[in-house]
Amino acid sequence: MNFLQDCTADEFHTFMTMLGMTNVPKSVTGQAQLADLVMTMAELDKPFNFTSPESVDRLIQTGNTALSYFSVSKQ
């Protein structure tokens, strides 16, 4: 997923929107792949620098993008 390193927030949002129009989010495997993309873009594998506006914005933008792919089921 090297392409995500140079991806802007707008490009990531556009990319995720395009993926959302495919069959990918309709399966559990596809949803897991989308979650992996979001985690990669959010750089969750690195220590979070809460004093960096760029890090905070990246986390907020990727989180907001991911919200549309997750739902809460009531049982």
N, C-alpha and C positions, 0 to 999 in steps of 0.2 A: 504494500500500500504506500509505496514511495510517492505517488502522486499527491497524497494528502499533505505532505510536507510543504508544498508550495501553493496549496489551495487557500484562497481567501475565504472569509466567512460567507460572502455572497455566493461564491462558486460552490462551496460545500452545500449551502442551502439549495441551490439549483440542482446540484447533483443528486441530493437526497430526494428532492421533489420528483425528478425524472425516475429514480428508482422506485418511488412510491406509486408510479403509474404502471409498473410492471407487475409480474406475478410474485416477485421476491417477497414483499411483506405479507403475502397470503399464506405462507407456511411458517411453521415454527423455526425451521432451519434458516429460512430467509430473514426472519425477524432477528435471529441470533447473529446473522452476518451483518445486518444493519446496526445492531447494537455494538458489534466489534468495530465497525467503521466509526461510529460516534465516539467510542472510547479512544480509538486511535487519534481522531481529530482533536479530542479534548486533552490529549496527552496525559491520560490518567496513569500511565506507567512511569511518569516522572514526578518528583516532589512538586507539590502545588505552591506557587509563589503568590500568596494572597496580597502582597504589596504591589504587584505588577498589574496595572490596568489592562494590559494585553492578555495576561493569563486569566483574569477575572472575566473579561469580555468573551474570550474563547470558550470558557466553561459555560457561561450563560447562553451564548449563541448555539453551541452544540446541544446543550440541554433542551433548549426551546425547540430545536429541530427534531430532537429525538422524541419529544412528547407525543407527537402525532402517530408514532409507531407503537405506542404502548397504551394499553387500556386496563381498567380495573374492572374485574368481574365480581358481581355481588352474588354470594351464595347463601 
